[in-house]
Amino acid sequence: MSATDTDSAQVPGESGAGDTSTATTKVTGTASQLGPLMRVVMTFSSQKLAVVLLVTLGLLTWLGTLAQIEGGLWATQKEYFESWGLIAELPLSWWGSAIPSVENQWVIKIPLPGAYPVMMLLFLNLLVGGMVRLKWRAKNTGVLITHIGIALLLLAGFVKMEYSYSGALALYETPSSGPEVPNRQYESSTFVSFHDYELALMKDNGDTVEELVVPESKLLGAIDDTVTLSGKGLPFELQIHHYLVNCRPLSKGPMVRVTTPVLEEPGGPGIYLHPLKTSPDREQNQTGVYVRVMVRGQQHAEGIIWGPGRLPFAQARFPFVFELEGARWAVDLRKVIYELPFKVRLSKFVKRDHPGTMTPADFRSWVSVKDGGQEREVQIWMNNPLRQDGYVAYQTNWGPQQPGPDGRPLGPPWYSVFEVAANPSDQWPMWSCWVIGLGLFVHMIMKLSRFLKSSTRTNLTA
């Protein structure tokens, strides 16, 4: 029921003897006459709400597309599509030219909800208005199936955002002849997160290494303050300070002014972390932090840890190492490492350029997948990923891309970069499209059938 729904009752007519005509009396229920639960149901099932949500989603998509030009894809995705709200900025322009103000370009600031709550409300609107309140009749079968498919598509996006993770796996091409080059990674059963860091505290037990991992979320307080980490059984505390999202370790020169602490080295100039401009593409940033080891309130050691990406090279890490009470400890800042239940080896990489250019027209990889005692060869290229044990590996990049003496990219040997994703709803968008297509097909057939029947009846009457 809605505020415009009507109930009708027939009343015998009084206009003339034997007149059997009827008059219709309409009884309209207003929103104030409905119960609280029904008013909530009416609100969330409203077609007007659906239109507003779709228009808002289109506006977010348009503004987000403009924002990623300067803000970068990762930052824009977080701000526009994974947040609860934002202040969107729209620079004014006239036929592609900026409209300047006294100091800079005029900008319209628009408060908007993020795509996250918008799609949640849209899902609820589909569920309540498109399925619960829909009259369950045979003629509405196609509409109901279509709404189920759209709801499944929205649910797939939610599952991906909340429960999936991804990262990069970079491997060098295995030499066709001769030995493998040390420090190059040809085979791996791990991949590295694109953006997320973690701090690893390791203890050398001789034959084994004991590791304690601290997520980046607990370190962000060190951007402006000092974060103290301690744990049961640890004979020390770790103080984390001067957390820098993008930086590089440098030697301190005699005439160089620095804004971060300088760690003196015996007989050396000292080293420090030099802050760099944060890149919108967080994958390009190299995070660093200062660590201080405190024992019973006294400083025992201090160092710098830095998290550059070292793939596709073997994981030769250089953590901050110290000794305490006869034990050897290490602290490292690295991107989050994920384990794979299988191994991947790059057998061959092929790149084909557009004629007369250095722009790649196609690049693909042949990999060997080792899962237990079984091994199979798989070819990976654009839109043809590797699928194995719930993981999907896409061809995403290649290298080296630095120009050589002739101006062309260096190589071979080539290395190939794959995006590896673990997404429980990986196939759901495809299934939802099949469901939506089925619903539209059923609805079209039923409409066509009713149209043909009505046309036939009209012709027979005529």
C-alpha positions in Angstrom: 0.0 0.0 0.0 1.1 3.6 -0.7 -0.3 7.0 0.0 -1.9 7.0 -3.5 -3.3 3.5 -3.4 -7.2 3.4 -3.3 -9.8 1.0 -2.1 -13.1 1.1 -4.0 -16.6 0.1 -3.0 -19.6 -0.2 -5.3 -22.8 1.6 -4.3 -26.1 0.9 -6.1 -27.2 3.7 -8.4 -30.3 5.8 -7.9 -30.7 7.5 -11.2 -33.9 5.9 -12.6 -35.9 2.8 -12.1 -34.1 -0.4 -13.0 -30.8 1.5 -13.5 -28.1 -1.0 -12.7 -25.2 1.4 -13.1 -22.8 1.8 -10.2 -20.9 4.6 -8.6 -17.4 4.2 -7.2 -16.4 5.6 -3.9 -12.6 6.1 -3.4 -11.0 5.8 0.0 -7.5 7.2 0.2 -5.2 6.2 3.0 -2.8 9.1 4.0 0.7 8.6 5.4 -0.5 9.8 8.8 -3.1 7.0 8.9 -0.6 4.3 8.4 1.4 2.5 11.1 5.1 3.3 11.7 6.3 0.1 10.2 4.3 0.6 7.0 5.5 4.2 6.7 9.1 2.8 6.8 8.3 0.2 4.2 6.7 2.8 2.0 9.8 5.1 2.3 12.3 2.4 1.4 10.2 1.0 -1.5 9.5 4.4 -3.1 10.2 4.7 -6.8 11.1 8.4 -6.1 13.9 7.1 -3.7 15.2 4.8 -6.4 15.4 7.7 -8.9 17.2 9.9 -6.4 19.7 7.1 -5.6 20.4 6.4 -9.3 20.9 10.1 -10.1 23.2 10.4 -7.0 25.2 7.4 -8.1 25.6 8.8 -11.6 26.8 12.1 -10.2 29.3 10.3 -8.0 30.6 8.4 -11.0 31.0 11.6 -13.1 32.7 13.6 -10.3 34.9 10.6 -9.4 36.0 10.2 -13.0 37.1 13.9 -13.0 38.7 13.7 -9.6 41.0 10.7 -10.5 42.8 12.7 -13.2 44.7 14.6 -10.4 43.8 12.6 -7.3 44.8 9.2 -8.6 42.7 6.0 -9.0 43.3 4.5 -5.5 42.7 7.7 -3.5 39.6 8.6 -5.6 38.1 5.1 -5.1 38.6 5.4 -1.3 37.0 8.9 -1.2 34.1 8.5 -3.6 33.2 4.9 -3.6 34.2 3.4 -0.3 33.3 6.2 2.0 30.1 7.3 3.8 30.3 10.9 2.7 32.6 13.4 1.0 32.9 17.0 -0.1 33.2 16.9 -3.9 35.0 19.7 -5.7 34.0 20.8 -9.2 36.2 23.4 -10.8 34.3 25.9 -13.0 35.2 26.1 -16.6 33.8 27.6 -19.8 34.2 25.5 -23.0 37.2 23.7 -21.6 38.9 26.8 -20.2 39.2 27.5 -16.5 37.3 30.4 -15.0 39.8 32.1 -12.8 39.1 34.0 -9.6 41.3 36.5 -7.9 43.8 33.9 -6.6 42.9 30.6 -8.2 40.2 28.8 -10.2 36.7 28.9 -8.8 35.6 25.6 -7.3 32.1 24.5 -6.4 32.0 22.3 -3.2 29.2 19.8 -3.2 28.5 17.7 -0.1 27.5 14.2 -1.2 27.0 10.7 0.3 29.6 8.1 -0.7 28.7 5.4 -3.1 28.8 2.9 -0.2 25.6 4.1 1.6 23.9 4.9 -1.8 24.3 1.3 -3.0 23.2 0.0 0.4 20.0 2.0 0.1 19.5 1.0 -3.5 19.8 -2.7 -2.5 17.2 -2.2 0.2 14.9 -0.3 -2.2 15.2 -3.3 -4.7 14.6 -5.8 -1.9 11.5 -4.1 -0.4 10.0 -2.3 -3.4 11.0 -4.6 -6.2 10.4 -8.0 -4.5 8.6 -7.8 -1.2 5.8 -5.4 -2.2 5.7 -6.6 -5.8 2.4 -8.4 -6.6 3.5 -12.0 -7.0 1.6 -12.9 -10.1 2.6 -14.9 -13.1 2.7 -11.8 -15.3 5.4 -10.2 -13.0 7.7 -13.2 -13.1 10.2 -11.5 -15.5 10.3 -8.3 -13.4 10.9 -10.3 -10.2 13.8 -12.3 -11.8 15.3 -9.0 -13.1 15.2 -7.4 -9.7 16.9 -10.5 -8.1 19.7 -10.2 -10.7 20.3 -6.5 -10.0 20.3 -7.2 -6.2 22.9 -10.0 -6.7 25.1 -7.6 -8.7 25.0 -5.0 -5.8 25.7 -7.8 -3.3 28.7 -8.9 -5.3 30.2 -5.4 -5.0 29.7 -5.4 -1.3 31.3 -8.8 -0.8 34.3 -7.8 -3.0 34.9 -4.5 -1.1 34.6 -6.1 2.4 36.1 -9.6 1.9 38.5 -9.5 -1.0 42.2 -8.6 -1.2 44.7 -8.3 -3.9 48.4 -7.7 -4.7 51.2 -8.0 -7.2 53.2 -11.0 -8.2 56.2 -10.2 -10.4 58.5 -12.9 -11.9 61.5 -12.9 -14.2 61.3 -15.0 -17.3 63.1 -18.3 -16.7 66.3 -18.5 -18.8 66.0 -20.7 -21.8 69.6 -21.7 -21.4 72.3 -21.2 -18.8 71.9 -20.8 -15.0 69.4 -18.6 -13.2 70.7 -15.2 -12.1 71.0 -14.8 -8.3 68.6 -12.3 -6.7 66.0 -12.6 -9.4 62.7 -14.2 -8.6 61.6 -16.8 -11.2 59.1 -18.7 -9.0 57.0 -17.7 -6.0 54.1 -18.9 -3.8 53.5 -15.4 -2.3 52.2 -12.1 -3.6 52.6 -8.6 -2.1 49.8 -6.1 -1.3 49.6 -3.0 -3.6 49.1 -0.5 -0.8 48.9 -2.0 2.7 52.0 -2.1 5.0 52.8 -4.1 8.1 55.5 -4.0 10.7 57.2 -7.4 11.4 59.1 -8.0 14.6 61.3 -11.1 14.2 63.3 -13.2 16.7 66.1 -15.5 15.5 65.9 -18.8 17.3 68.7 -20.4 15.4 66.8 -23.0 13.3 63.6 -21.0 13.2 62.4 -17.4 13.1 59.6 -16.3 15.3 57.5 -13.4 13.8 55.0 -11.0 15.3 53.1 -8.8 12.8 51.6 -5.4 13.5 49.1 -4.0 11.0 49.6 -0.5 9.5 46.4 0.8 11.2 48.2 0.6 14.6 51.1 2.6 13.2 49.3 5.6 11.7 49.3 7.4 15.0 53.1 7.8 14.6 52.5 10.3 11.8 52.1 13.1 14.4 52.9 11.4 17.7 54.8 8.4 19.1 53.2 4.9 19.2 54.5 2.4 21.8 54.3 -1.3 21.0 54.7 -3.9 23.7 53.6 -7.5 24.2 53.6 -10.3 26.8 57.0 -12.0 26.9 58.8 -9.2 25.1 61.8 -7.9 27.1 61.5 -4.4 25.5 59.1 -1.8 24.1 59.1 -0.4 20.6 58.5 3.3 20.1 57.4 4.2 16.6 57.7 7.8 15.5 58.0 10.0 12.4 55.9 7.7 10.2 56.3 9.0 6.6 54.0 7.8 3.9 56.5 8.5 1.1 60.2 9.0 1.9 63.8 7.9 1.1 66.8 7.3 3.4 69.7 9.7 2.7 73.1 10.5 4.1 73.3 13.8 6.0 75.5 16.3 4.3 77.2 19.2 6.2 75.1 21.9 4.6 71.8 20.0 4.4 68.9 21.2 6.5 66.6 18.3 7.6 63.2 18.2 9.3 63.4 14.6 10.6 65.9 13.1 13.2 69.4 12.2 12.0 70.8 8.9 13.3 74.6 9.3 13.8 76.9 6.5 12.6 80.4 6.0 14.0 82.7 7.8 11.6 79.9 8.5 9.2 77.7 11.5 8.2 74.5 10.0 9.7 71.4 9.0 7.9 67.8 10.2 8.0 64.5 9.8 6.2 63.9 12.5 3.7 60.1 13.2 3.2 58.9 13.1 -0.4 55.7 14.4 -1.9 52.9 11.8 -1.5 51.9 10.3 -4.8 48.1 10.0 -5.5 48.9 6.4 -6.6 49.8 4.9 -3.3 51.5 2.0 -5.0 54.3 4.4 -6.0 54.9 5.6 -2.4 57.7 4.1 -0.2 56.8 4.3 3.5 59.4 4.7 6.2 59.5 5.1 10.0 61.9 5.5 12.9 62.0 2.9 15.6 63.4 3.1 19.1 64.0 0.1 21.4 63.4 0.9 25.0 64.4 -1.4 27.9 63.1 -0.4 31.4 62.7 3.2 30.3 66.2 3.5 28.8 67.0 3.6 25.1 68.8 0.5 23.9 68.9 1.0 20.1 67.4 3.2 17.4 67.1 2.7 13.7 65.2 3.4 10.5 63.1 0.9 8.6 61.9 1.6 5.1 59.5 -0.3 2.9 60.5 -0.2 -0.8 59.0 -2.7 -3.2 61.7 -5.1 -4.2 59.8 -7.3 -6.6 60.6 -9.0 -9.1 63.8 -9.5 -7.2 64.2 -12.1 -4.5 63.1 -10.8 -1.1 66.4 -9.6 0.1 65.2 -7.4 3.0 67.4 -5.1 5.1 65.6 -4.8 8.5 66.8 -3.0 11.5 68.7 -5.6 13.6 69.7 -5.4 17.3 70.7 -7.8 20.0 69.3 -8.0 23.5 70.1 -10.6 26.3 71.9 -12.9 23.9 69.0 -13.0 21.4 69.0 -11.5 17.9 66.0 -9.4 16.9 64.9 -7.6 13.7 62.3 -5.1 12.8 61.0 -4.7 9.3 58.5 -2.5 7.5 57.1 -4.2 4.4 54.0 -4.5 2.3 51.6 -7.2 3.5 52.6 -10.6 2.1 49.9 -13.2 1.2 50.5 -16.9 0.8 49.3 -18.9 -2.2 48.5 -22.6 -1.9 50.4 -23.2 -5.1 53.6 -22.0 -6.9 53.9 -20.0 -10.1 56.9 -19.9 -12.4 57.2 -17.6 -15.4 58.3 -19.8 -18.3 58.1 -17.3 -21.2 57.0 -13.7 -21.8 56.2 -12.2 -25.2 55.5 -8.6 -26.1 54.3 -7.4 -29.5 54.4 -3.6 -30.4 52.2 -1.7 -32.8 54.1 -1.4 -36.1 56.5 1.5 -36.1 55.9 2.4 -32.4 57.1 1.3 -29.0 53.5 1.0 -27.7 52.7 -2.6 -26.8 49.8 -4.1 -28.8 49.8 -7.3 -26.9 51.8 -8.9 -24.0 51.3 -12.3 -22.5 52.9 -14.8 -20.2 53.3 -18.6 -20.2 53.4 -19.8 -16.6 53.9 -23.1 -14.9 51.5 -23.7 -12.0 52.6 -26.3 -9.4 50.0 -27.5 -7.0 51.2 -30.4 -4.8 52.4 -33.1 -7.2 50.6 -31.7 -10.2 51.9 -29.2 -12.7 50.2 -27.5 -15.6 51.0 -24.8 -18.2 48.8 -21.8 -18.5 48.8 -18.8 -20.8 47.8 -15.5 -19.3 46.9 -12.3 -21.3 44.5 -9.5 -21.1 41.0 -10.7 -20.1 42.2 -14.3 -19.9 43.5 -14.7 -16.3 44.7 -17.7 -14.4 42.1 -19.2 -12.0 43.4 -21.6 -9.3 42.0 -22.5 -5.9 39.9 -19.4 -5.5 42.6 -17.0 -6.7 42.7 -15.1 -10.0 45.9 -13.8 -11.6 45.6 -11.1 -14.3 48.3 -9.9 -16.7 48.8 -6.3 -15.6 52.3 -5.1 -16.4 55.7 -6.0 -17.6 59.3 -4.7 -17.5 61.9 -3.5 -17.7 60.5 -0.3 -19.3 63.5 1.9 -18.8 64.9 3.0 -22.2 68.2 1.6 -23.3 71.0 3.3 -25.4 68.8 3.0 -28.5 65.8 4.6 -26.8 63.9 1.3 -26.7 62.9 -0.4 -23.5 65.5 -2.7 -22.1 65.1 -6.5 -22.3 65.1 -9.3 -22.6 65.3 -10.7 -20.0 61.8 -9.7 -19.3 59.8 -9.8 -16.1 56.0 -10.0 -15.9 53.7 -8.5 -13.3 50.4 -10.1 -12.3 47.6 -8.8 -10.2 46.5 -11.6 -7.9 43.1 -11.3 -6.3 41.2 -13.4 -3.8 37.5 -12.5 -4.3 34.7 -14.7 -3.0 32.3 -13.0 -5.3 34.5 -13.3 -8.4 31.9 -15.0 -10.6 28.8 -13.3 -9.1 28.7 -10.4 -11.6 28.6 -12.9 -14.5 25.8 -14.9 -12.8 23.8 -11.7 -12.1 24.0 -10.7 -15.7 22.6 -14.1 -16.8 19.8 -13.7 -14.3 19.0 -10.1 -15.4 19.1 -11.3 -19.1 16.8 -14.2 -18.2 14.3 -11.9 -16.4 14.2 -9.4 -19.3 13.7 -12.3 -21.8 10.9 -13.8 -19.8 9.2 -10.3 -19.4 9.5 -9.7 -23.1 8.0 -13.1 -24.1 5.1 -12.6 -21.7 4.4 -9.1 -23.0 4.6 -10.3 -26.6 2.3 -13.2 -25.8 -0.4 -10.9 -24.3 0.0 -8.4 -27.2 -0.5 -11.2 -29.8 -3.5 -12.5 -28.0 -5.1 -9.1 -27.8 -4.4 -8.4 -31.4 -6.0 -11.8 -32.4 -9.1 -11.1 -30.4 -9.5 -7.6 -31.9 -9.3 -9.0 -35.4 -11.8 -11.8 -34.7 -14.3 -9.2 -33.3 -13.9 -7.0 -36.3 
